[in-house]
Amino acid sequence: MKKSEQISYNYLRRYIDSIRSVGRYSFTLEELQNEFNISYGALKQNLYRLKSKNEIAQVRQGFYVTIPPEYSKQGMLPPYLFIDDLMKSLNKPYYVALLSAAALHGAAHQQPMEFFVIVRTPAPRSINNKKLKISFFSKNNWEQDDIVQKATDAGYINISSPELTALDLLNYPQKIGLNRATTVLQELAPIMKISALVKTALRYQSTPVIQRLGYILDKILGEEKLAESLQKALNRRSSIPVLLSTQNENKGVTDETWKVIKNVEIESDL
């Protein structure tokens, strides 16, 4: 290795140590190019050396994370430690959602193998490799009142409130599955607030999702008070009969309270 390259490598290691010391776990290639007066080729070569030593990992093009000793075996950080920095680097409003949000709220029975993030349309390409799986879903808008800030070792991240999480779980049934969603809803129910659920449901765009959530809370989980709050939201909308499962055939008895056609049997795994 040339002396100049060795100097660059040492400076790079010190820089990574310095961002770790202030609680940061990630950095971008653009950031390094602004910090160091070295060629792009030399910078990439030194980053490759650090990757080969398992000191850093590449999340996506131009975005890297440092690997502390406690995560050396995995060779990757948990996404909640860098997701906020990643989304800022992409200039994308976001929130951690679905099973990942539920787990952060304490609904840990169904630990997800992938990390779920909802972003402002259009969504970036999902990340799927041996070390990391982040699934991005797009949404045109959401209310900031439905997002909560969660503290992590790397700062704060945006996650959906328990009430928004519950609704979103039934907005992506093909990804989550109704039985799995029902299990998570059973764990979320004790921390969901009736007043918050009414407000969140009133803001939620999909009426069929509200109907399905109301049906599951009421008829499957016996959470009558939470279900009643959704009925208040539905009373302000016009609704038509909807299938409980959009992936099953159009046959079944219609529940008159929720106008939900029961075309599949649902049960919680708890």
C-alpha positions as CSV (number, residue, x, y, z in Angstrom):
1,M,0.0,0.0,0.0
2,K,1.3,3.5,-0.9
3,K,2.0,5.8,2.0
4,S,-0.7,8.3,0.9
5,E,-3.2,5.4,0.8
6,Q,-2.1,4.3,4.3
7,I,-2.6,7.9,5.6
8,S,-6.1,8.0,4.0
9,Y,-7.0,4.7,5.6
10,N,-5.8,5.8,9.0
11,Y,-7.8,9.1,8.7
12,L,-10.9,7.1,7.7
13,R,-10.6,4.8,10.7
14,R,-10.2,7.8,13.0
15,Y,-13.2,9.5,11.4
16,I,-15.4,6.3,12.0
17,D,-14.2,6.2,15.6
18,S,-15.1,9.8,16.0
19,I,-18.7,9.4,14.8
20,R,-19.1,6.3,17.0
21,S,-18.0,8.4,20.0
22,V,-20.9,10.8,19.5
23,G,-23.5,8.0,19.1
24,R,-23.6,7.8,15.3
25,Y,-23.6,4.5,13.5
26,S,-23.8,5.6,9.9
27,F,-22.1,7.8,7.3
28,T,-22.4,8.5,3.6
29,L,-19.9,8.4,0.7
30,E,-20.8,12.0,0.0
31,E,-19.9,12.9,3.6
32,L,-16.5,11.3,3.3
33,Q,-15.8,13.0,0.0
34,N,-16.5,16.3,1.6
35,E,-14.3,15.4,4.6
36,F,-11.2,14.0,2.9
37,N,-9.2,15.4,0.0
38,I,-8.5,12.1,-1.6
39,S,-9.6,10.5,-4.9
40,Y,-12.8,8.6,-5.3
41,G,-10.9,5.5,-6.2
42,A,-8.7,5.7,-3.1
43,L,-11.7,6.3,-0.9
44,K,-13.6,3.3,-2.3
45,Q,-10.5,1.1,-1.9
46,N,-10.2,2.0,1.8
47,L,-13.9,1.5,2.4
48,Y,-13.5,-2.0,0.8
49,R,-10.7,-2.8,3.3
50,L,-12.9,-1.8,6.2
51,K,-15.7,-3.9,4.9
52,S,-13.4,-6.9,4.5
53,K,-12.4,-6.5,8.1
54,N,-16.1,-6.4,9.1
55,E,-15.7,-2.9,10.6
56,I,-18.3,-1.4,8.3
57,A,-21.1,-2.6,6.1
58,Q,-22.8,-1.1,3.1
59,V,-26.6,-0.8,3.4
60,R,-27.2,0.7,0.0
61,Q,-25.2,2.6,-2.6
62,G,-23.4,5.4,-0.9
63,F,-24.6,4.6,2.6
64,Y,-22.6,2.7,5.2
65,V,-22.9,1.7,8.9
66,T,-20.2,1.0,11.4
67,I,-20.1,-2.4,13.1
68,P,-19.3,-2.3,16.8
69,P,-17.9,-5.5,18.4
70,E,-21.3,-6.5,19.8
71,Y,-22.6,-6.8,16.2
72,S,-19.5,-8.3,14.6
73,K,-21.1,-11.8,14.4
74,Q,-24.1,-10.5,12.5
75,G,-22.0,-8.2,10.3
76,M,-24.9,-5.7,10.3
77,L,-26.7,-3.3,12.7
78,P,-30.3,-3.6,13.6
79,P,-32.1,-1.2,11.2
80,Y,-33.6,0.9,14.0
81,L,-30.1,2.2,14.7
82,F,-29.6,3.7,11.3
83,I,-33.1,4.0,9.6
84,D,-33.5,7.7,10.5
85,D,-30.1,8.6,9.0
86,L,-30.8,6.5,5.9
87,M,-34.1,8.2,5.3
88,K,-32.6,11.6,5.8
89,S,-29.9,10.8,3.3
90,L,-32.7,9.9,0.8
91,N,-34.7,13.0,1.8
92,K,-37.7,10.8,2.5
93,P,-40.4,11.3,5.2
94,Y,-41.0,8.0,6.8
95,Y,-42.1,6.0,9.8
96,V,-41.3,2.5,11.0
97,A,-44.5,0.5,10.6
98,L,-46.4,-2.8,10.7
99,L,-44.7,-5.7,12.6
100,S,-41.6,-3.6,13.2
101,A,-43.6,-0.8,14.9
102,A,-45.6,-3.4,16.8
103,A,-42.4,-5.0,18.1
104,L,-41.1,-1.6,19.3
105,H,-44.4,-1.1,21.1
106,G,-43.8,-4.4,22.9
107,A,-45.8,-6.8,20.8
108,A,-42.9,-9.1,20.5
109,H,-44.6,-12.5,20.0
110,Q,-44.3,-12.2,16.3
111,Q,-40.7,-11.0,15.9
112,P,-40.3,-10.0,12.2
113,M,-37.3,-11.1,10.2
114,E,-37.6,-8.0,8.0
115,F,-37.9,-4.4,8.9
116,F,-41.0,-2.5,7.7
117,V,-40.9,1.2,6.7
118,I,-43.6,3.3,5.2
119,V,-42.4,6.3,3.2
120,R,-43.8,9.1,1.1
121,T,-44.6,8.1,-2.4
122,P,-42.6,7.0,-4.4
123,A,-40.9,4.4,-2.2
124,P,-37.2,3.5,-2.7
125,R,-36.3,0.0,-3.7
126,S,-36.5,-2.5,-0.8
127,I,-33.2,-3.9,0.5
128,N,-32.9,-7.7,0.6
129,N,-29.6,-9.5,1.1
130,K,-28.0,-12.1,3.3
131,K,-27.6,-9.6,6.2
132,L,-30.5,-7.2,5.9
133,K,-34.1,-7.1,4.7
134,I,-35.9,-3.7,4.7
135,S,-39.3,-3.5,3.0
136,F,-40.5,-0.1,1.9
137,F,-44.1,0.7,1.4
138,S,-45.4,3.9,-0.1
139,K,-48.2,6.2,1.2
140,N,-49.2,9.5,-0.2
141,N,-49.7,11.2,3.2
142,W,-50.2,10.7,6.9
143,E,-50.8,12.9,9.9
144,Q,-47.9,13.7,12.2
145,D,-50.2,13.2,15.2
146,D,-50.2,9.5,14.4
147,I,-46.4,9.3,14.6
148,V,-44.5,8.9,17.8
149,Q,-40.8,9.4,18.4
150,K,-38.9,6.4,19.9
151,A,-35.6,6.8,21.5
152,T,-32.7,4.5,20.5
153,D,-29.0,4.3,21.2
154,A,-28.5,6.4,18.0
155,G,-31.2,9.0,18.6
156,Y,-34.8,9.1,17.7
157,I,-36.8,7.3,15.0
158,N,-40.4,7.8,13.8
159,I,-42.8,5.0,14.4
160,S,-46.5,4.6,13.9
161,S,-48.6,5.0,17.0
162,P,-50.3,1.8,18.3
163,E,-53.5,2.9,16.7
164,L,-52.0,3.6,13.3
165,T,-50.0,0.4,13.5
166,A,-53.3,-1.5,14.0
167,L,-54.9,0.0,11.0
168,D,-51.8,-0.4,8.8
169,L,-51.6,-4.1,9.7
170,L,-54.9,-4.6,7.9
171,N,-54.0,-2.4,5.0
172,Y,-51.3,-4.9,3.9
173,P,-52.9,-8.3,4.5
174,Q,-51.0,-9.9,1.6
175,K,-47.7,-9.1,3.3
176,I,-48.7,-9.8,7.0
177,G,-51.5,-12.4,6.9
178,L,-54.7,-12.1,8.8
179,N,-53.9,-14.6,11.5
180,R,-50.5,-13.0,12.2
181,A,-52.1,-9.5,12.2
182,T,-54.7,-10.7,14.6
183,T,-52.1,-12.1,17.0
184,V,-50.3,-8.7,16.9
185,L,-53.6,-6.8,17.4
186,Q,-54.2,-8.9,20.5
187,E,-50.9,-7.7,22.0
188,L,-51.4,-4.1,20.9
189,A,-55.0,-3.8,22.3
190,P,-54.0,-3.1,25.9
191,I,-51.9,-0.1,24.9
192,M,-54.3,1.3,22.3
193,K,-56.3,4.3,23.5
194,I,-60.0,4.7,22.6
195,S,-59.8,8.5,22.0
196,A,-56.7,8.1,19.9
197,L,-58.2,5.3,17.8
198,V,-61.2,7.4,17.0
199,K,-59.1,10.3,15.7
200,T,-56.7,8.1,13.8
201,A,-59.6,6.2,12.1
202,L,-61.2,9.5,11.1
203,R,-58.0,10.5,9.4
204,Y,-57.4,7.0,7.8
205,Q,-58.2,6.9,4.1
206,S,-59.3,3.3,3.7
207,T,-62.9,2.6,4.9
208,P,-62.6,-1.2,4.3
209,V,-59.6,-1.3,6.6
210,I,-61.5,0.3,9.4
211,Q,-64.4,-2.2,8.9
212,R,-62.0,-5.2,9.0
213,L,-60.2,-3.9,12.1
214,G,-63.5,-3.2,13.8
215,Y,-64.7,-6.7,13.0
216,I,-61.6,-8.4,14.3
217,L,-61.5,-6.3,17.5
218,D,-65.2,-7.0,18.1
219,K,-65.9,-10.5,16.9
220,I,-62.5,-12.2,17.2
221,L,-60.7,-10.5,20.1
222,G,-63.7,-9.3,22.2
223,E,-62.3,-5.7,22.4
224,E,-65.7,-4.1,22.4
225,K,-64.8,-0.6,23.6
226,L,-62.0,-0.3,21.0
227,A,-64.4,-1.6,18.3
228,E,-67.1,0.9,19.4
229,S,-64.6,3.8,18.8
230,L,-64.2,2.6,15.2
231,Q,-67.9,2.5,14.7
232,K,-68.0,6.2,15.6
233,A,-65.6,6.8,12.7
234,L,-67.6,4.6,10.3
235,N,-70.8,6.5,11.2
236,R,-69.4,9.5,9.4
237,R,-68.7,7.6,6.2
238,S,-70.7,5.5,3.7
239,S,-69.6,1.9,3.6
240,I,-70.5,-1.2,1.6
241,P,-69.9,-4.9,2.3
242,V,-66.3,-5.9,2.0
243,L,-64.5,-9.2,2.1
244,L,-62.7,-10.1,5.3
245,S,-59.9,-11.6,3.2
246,T,-59.3,-10.2,-0.3
247,Q,-57.4,-13.3,-1.1
248,N,-60.3,-15.7,-0.6
249,E,-63.4,-16.3,-2.7
250,N,-66.4,-14.1,-2.5
251,K,-68.5,-16.3,-0.3
252,G,-69.6,-16.1,3.3
253,V,-72.0,-14.7,5.8
254,T,-72.1,-10.9,6.1
255,D,-71.7,-9.4,9.6
256,E,-74.3,-6.6,9.7
257,T,-72.5,-4.5,12.3
258,W,-69.3,-4.1,10.3
259,K,-70.6,-5.0,6.8
260,V,-67.8,-7.6,6.6
261,I,-68.2,-10.8,4.6
262,K,-66.7,-13.6,6.7
263,N,-65.0,-15.6,3.9
264,V,-62.1,-17.0,6.1
265,E,-61.6,-18.3,9.6
266,I,-59.3,-16.2,11.7
267,E,-57.6,-17.1,15.0
268,S,-54.8,-15.6,17.1
269,D,-51.6,-17.6,17.7
270,L,-51.5,-16.5,21.4
